[in-house]
Structures are given as C-alpha cells and as structure tokens.
C-alpha cells in the first residue's frame, strides 16, 4: 500500500509542474532480479514496479535483469549487472531531458480530463454530453480533432448509459459522408460493428457515424467525426518512434507505452487505446501502467462520473 501512496505522490508532482526537478526516480518496470536499499543502513528488498527511489537509495541489478527508471522528463534503462547509486543516476540524467520520446511520460501519463482542452474542459465526446444516451467509444473525436483510423477494417464501438434499459441491444448504425449523404447503414445486435472497408469502397477522407436504438430513436449517440487515412500515415508515426534512442533502450513495457502515447498524440486514438489495454494485460502488476490507462480514459471522457 505504501508504494501506491508514493506513486500517487509522484503523479501529483507531475501534475503540479512538468518542468520542476523531482527528488526521486520511479521504477517504471522491472525484469528479472533487481534489489534495492532505501539507504545505507536499510535492508535490501526486491524492487517492484512503481517503487520510488530517493537519492540515498542504491539498486543492484542481477545478471539478465533490467530496470527502467523515469526521472523528471528523462527515461533510462539499466540492463547490465552491477550496483547503481540513485544520486549518480540522477546526475547522469540531468541535461538529457526533453528528448523526443521521454516527455511523453509527462504529457500522456498524467494528463486527465480538463488538461487537453475540449468543451467545458472535457477531453473527448465520451460521457461528456448528457443530451445523448449512447456513448461512442470508437472512432471518436476530441474537440475539433477527428480521430484517425486506417487499415482494411474499422471497428465501431459504443455503450448505453446506465439509465438506458439494458434489454435494448439492437441498433442502427449509419456512416455519413460530407454533405450529409448516408453511404452505409446496417442493423447491429450488440455494441460493436466491424466494417470491412472494401465492402463499401470507403475512400480516404472525413466521415461521421451515429447509432440509434431500433426500438427508440431517442436513444442515440451524437454524430461522431472520424478520418479514414492511409495506413502508411500510422506506420510513419511508429517508424519515427522506433528511431528514437530512448525508445530503443526501453524495455518491452515502456516501448508499448511510448507507442500508445505517440499514436494518441498523432490522433490515432483507437490504435493508442489498443496499446494501453495491451500493456496492462501483459504487465498487470505495474501501477504506473494502470494509471496511464486510467488517465487515458479520463482525458477522453470515457469514464462515467460517479
């Protein structure tokens, strides 16, 4: 429980100022046997994800183990056997901050609803508009930004609000092009639909989609803007990411997080969401990654208010 409290302290420090220098490092992920001492007289303990390490601490990385650390706006990986003093690691990190990938921690780990704009401080369209009883999850847009999708298939997902009769599970989905013409309409049982792009010869461009219950047209979603783009555009985002030094030295968990954050930054919200889910499934004990997913949902208005 103490590590969770310390993690919250770490996250709070990020929310106060992304430019201030922190006085601790956070263990983003740990692979293999890594131990640490909180101080000279402290007993050695097994290091776990989300542990905060202060300057007086020392970490010991065993053979075939690795440790990734985040400090300020810098990320680094220790993958060689040896003892490392946190105070020395902090000095090494100073002056190397704000590189292409590393700031994604501040920008996409902490940012919540209200931090990224949107009507009345909200992020995406999610649960924010009470006029509609259906909440669109994918594709969706943030403010004036159309969410980008690519590839041979597009998954549409939505959810009824709590007040909607749970027996209502049949919907009519429409895809609308610029000018208002409906180019595709279908009846769906359930809350998702996978469109095969080739079936309707969908061209690159801007569209809107909407669902409404077949039993009651008042139970509907807003019209949701999205952009269908060349898959090469999404690939370029990842190609640039993979050339970055910080990304290359990251462990598998960090790499997936970096990809998610950069895709989100570039407008590929669903591709980002898939990675946030993936990394939490693969590394279920990592409190930092849990927080990253929660923040993603919050800033895109995909969490219902209690």
C-alpha positions in Angstrom: 0.0 0.0 0.0 2.9 2.4 0.8 4.2 2.1 -2.8 0.8 3.1 -4.1 0.8 6.1 -1.9 4.3 7.1 -3.1 3.2 6.6 -6.7 0.3 9.0 -6.2 2.9 11.5 -4.7 4.9 11.0 -7.9 1.9 11.6 -10.2 0.9 14.6 -8.1 4.3 16.1 -8.6 4.0 15.7 -12.3 0.6 17.4 -12.3 1.9 20.4 -10.4 4.8 21.1 -12.7 6.4 19.2 -15.6 9.4 21.4 -15.5 10.4 21.2 -11.9 13.1 18.7 -11.0 11.8 15.8 -8.9 13.9 14.5 -5.9 13.2 10.8 -6.7 13.1 8.3 -9.6 10.3 5.9 -10.2 10.8 2.3 -11.3 8.7 2.2 -14.4 9.3 -1.5 -15.0 11.5 -4.3 -13.6 12.5 -7.5 -15.3 14.4 -10.3 -13.5 16.1 -9.9 -10.1 16.7 -6.4 -9.0 17.1 -5.4 -5.4 17.4 -2.0 -3.7 18.3 -0.4 -0.4 16.4 2.7 0.6 19.6 3.9 2.4 23.0 2.7 3.7 21.5 1.1 6.8 18.4 -0.2 5.2 17.8 -3.9 4.4 17.9 -5.0 0.8 14.5 -5.6 -0.8 13.2 -6.9 -4.1 12.5 -3.9 -6.3 9.0 -3.7 -7.8 7.4 -1.6 -10.4 6.2 1.8 -9.2 8.7 2.0 -6.3 10.1 5.5 -5.7 13.8 5.8 -5.3 15.3 8.7 -3.5 18.9 10.0 -3.8 20.2 8.0 -0.9 19.0 4.7 -2.4 21.1 2.0 -4.2 19.9 -0.6 -6.7 21.5 -3.9 -7.6 20.8 -5.3 -11.0 21.5 -9.1 -11.3 22.6 -10.9 -14.4 20.0 -11.0 -17.2 17.8 -8.4 -15.3 16.9 -4.9 -16.3 15.3 -1.9 -14.7 13.8 1.1 -16.4 13.6 4.4 -14.5 11.8 7.7 -15.0 13.2 10.9 -13.6 11.9 14.4 -14.4 11.5 14.3 -18.2 14.1 11.6 -18.8 13.9 7.8 -19.1 16.7 5.4 -18.8 17.3 1.6 -18.7 19.8 -0.3 -16.6 20.4 -3.7 -18.1 24.0 -4.5 -17.0 24.8 -6.4 -13.9 26.0 -4.1 -11.1 25.3 -1.7 -8.3 23.9 1.8 -9.1 23.5 4.7 -6.7 20.4 6.7 -7.4 22.2 10.0 -6.7 24.6 9.2 -9.5 21.9 8.2 -11.9 20.1 11.5 -11.3 23.3 13.4 -12.2 23.7 11.3 -15.4 20.1 12.1 -16.3 20.4 15.9 -15.8 20.9 17.7 -19.0 19.4 15.0 -21.2 15.8 15.8 -20.6 13.0 16.7 -23.0 14.1 14.4 -25.8 11.6 13.3 -28.4 10.1 10.3 -26.5 10.8 11.0 -22.8 8.4 13.9 -22.4 5.5 11.6 -23.4 5.6 10.4 -19.8 4.6 13.9 -18.5 2.2 14.6 -21.4 0.3 11.3 -21.5 0.8 9.6 -18.2 -0.6 12.5 -16.1 -2.9 14.5 -18.4 -6.5 13.9 -17.4 -9.9 15.3 -18.3 -9.6 19.1 -18.5 -5.8 19.0 -19.2 -6.2 18.6 -23.0 -9.0 21.0 -23.9 -12.4 20.2 -25.2 -15.7 21.8 -24.5 -16.0 22.9 -20.8 -12.6 21.4 -20.1 -13.5 17.9 -21.1 -11.4 15.7 -23.3 -13.3 13.6 -25.9 -17.0 13.4 -26.6 -17.5 10.3 -24.4 -19.7 10.7 -21.4 -19.5 14.5 -21.5 -22.6 15.3 -23.5 -25.7 14.3 -21.4 -28.1 15.0 -24.3 -27.3 11.6 -25.7 -28.0 8.2 -24.2 -25.4 6.3 -26.3 -21.7 6.9 -25.6 -19.4 6.4 -28.7 -16.1 4.8 -27.9 -14.5 4.1 -31.3 -13.9 6.0 -33.5 -14.4 9.3 -31.7 -13.0 12.9 -31.7 -11.6 15.4 -29.3 -12.7 18.9 -29.6 -12.2 19.8 -33.3 -9.9 16.9 -33.9 -11.1 13.9 -35.9 -9.9 10.6 -34.6 -7.9 8.8 -37.3 -8.4 5.2 -38.4 -6.7 3.2 -41.1 -6.4 -0.3 -42.4 -8.9 -2.8 -44.1 -11.3 -2.9 -41.1 -12.8 -0.2 -38.8 -14.3 -1.2 -35.5 -17.2 0.9 -34.2 -17.9 0.6 -30.5 -20.5 2.3 -28.3 -22.1 1.9 -24.9 -25.5 2.7 -23.4 -25.7 4.9 -20.4 -26.7 3.4 -17.1 -30.2 4.8 -17.3 -31.0 3.0 -20.6 -33.0 -0.2 -20.4 -30.3 -3.0 -20.5 -32.6 -5.1 -22.7 -32.1 -2.6 -25.6 -29.3 -4.2 -27.6 -30.3 -3.7 -31.2 -29.1 -0.6 -33.0 -29.0 1.0 -36.4 -25.5 2.3 -37.5 -25.1 4.9 -40.2 -21.9 6.2 -41.8 -22.3 9.7 -43.3 -20.0 11.5 -45.7 -19.5 15.2 -46.1 -22.7 16.8 -47.3 -25.0 14.6 -45.3 -25.4 11.5 -47.6 -25.6 8.2 -45.8 -23.2 5.8 -47.5 -23.7 2.8 -45.3 -26.5 1.7 -42.9 -26.9 -1.6 -41.1 -28.6 -3.1 -38.1 -26.3 -4.4 -35.3 -27.0 -6.8 -32.5 -24.8 -5.7 -29.6 -22.4 -2.8 -29.1 -19.8 -3.1 -31.8 -19.6 -3.5 -35.5 -16.6 -4.2 -37.7 -16.8 -2.6 -41.1 -14.8 -4.1 -44.0 -13.7 -1.1 -45.9 -13.6 -2.9 -49.2 -17.3 -3.8 -48.9 -18.4 -0.1 -49.3 -15.3 1.1 -51.2 -14.5 3.6 -48.5 -12.2 6.3 -49.8 -9.7 8.3 -47.7 -11.4 11.4 -46.2 -13.6 12.7 -43.4 -16.8 11.0 -42.3 -19.3 10.8 -39.4 -21.1 7.9 -37.8 -24.0 7.5 -35.5 -26.0 4.8 -33.8 -29.6 4.7 -32.5 -31.7 2.0 -30.9 -34.1 0.4 -33.3 -36.8 0.4 -30.6 -36.5 4.1 -29.8 -34.7 6.7 -31.9 -34.3 9.0 -28.9 -31.8 6.5 -27.6 -28.9 7.6 -29.8 -25.3 8.8 -30.0 -24.1 12.1 -31.3 -22.7 12.1 -34.9 -19.1 11.3 -34.4 -16.4 12.7 -36.8 -13.6 10.5 -37.9 -11.0 10.5 -40.7 -10.1 7.4 -42.7 -6.4 7.7 -43.7 -3.7 5.7 -45.5 -2.2 3.0 -43.2 1.2 4.4 -44.2 0.4 7.5 -42.1 0.1 5.5 -39.0 3.1 3.4 -39.9 5.2 6.6 -40.2 4.3 7.6 -36.6 5.7 4.3 -35.4 8.7 4.4 -37.7 9.8 7.8 -36.3 9.3 6.5 -32.8 11.4 3.4 -33.3 14.4 5.5 -34.4 14.5 7.4 -31.1 17.3 6.5 -28.7 15.1 6.4 -25.6 12.6 4.1 -27.3 15.4 1.8 -28.5 16.8 1.4 -25.0 13.4 0.9 -23.4 12.1 -2.5 -22.2 9.0 -4.1 -23.8 6.5 -2.4 -21.4 7.9 1.0 -21.9 8.0 0.6 -25.7 4.3 -0.2 -25.8 3.5 2.7 -23.6 5.6 5.0 -25.8 3.8 3.8 -28.9 0.4 4.3 -27.3 1.3 7.9 -26.3 2.8 8.9 -29.6 -0.2 7.4 -31.5 -2.6 9.3 -29.3 -0.6 12.5 -29.8 -0.8 11.9 -33.6 -4.6 11.4 -33.5 -4.7 7.6 -33.8 -6.8 7.3 -30.7 -8.0 3.7 -31.2 -4.6 2.3 -32.1 -3.4 4.1 -28.9 -6.2 2.6 -26.8 -5.4 -0.9 -28.0 -1.8 -0.5 -26.8 -2.8 1.0 -23.4 -5.0 -2.1 -22.9 -2.4 -4.5 -24.3 0.4 -3.3 -22.0 -1.9 -3.5 -18.9 -2.8 -7.1 -19.9 0.8 -8.1 -20.3 2.1 -6.3 -17.2 -0.9 -6.4 -14.7 1.1 -5.6 -11.6 2.5 -2.3 -12.9 0.8 0.5 -11.1 2.3 3.1 -13.4 0.7 1.5 -16.4 -2.6 1.1 -14.7 -2.5 4.9 -14.0 -1.6 5.6 -17.7 -4.7 3.6 -18.8 -7.0 5.4 -16.3 -5.7 8.8 -17.3 -6.2 7.9 -21.0 -9.9 7.1 -20.3 -10.4 10.2 -18.2 -8.9 12.7 -20.6 -11.0 11.2 -23.4 -14.2 11.3 -21.3 -14.5 7.5 -21.4 -15.1 7.2 -17.7 -18.6 7.7 -16.3 -18.9 10.2 -13.5 -19.7 8.6 -10.2 
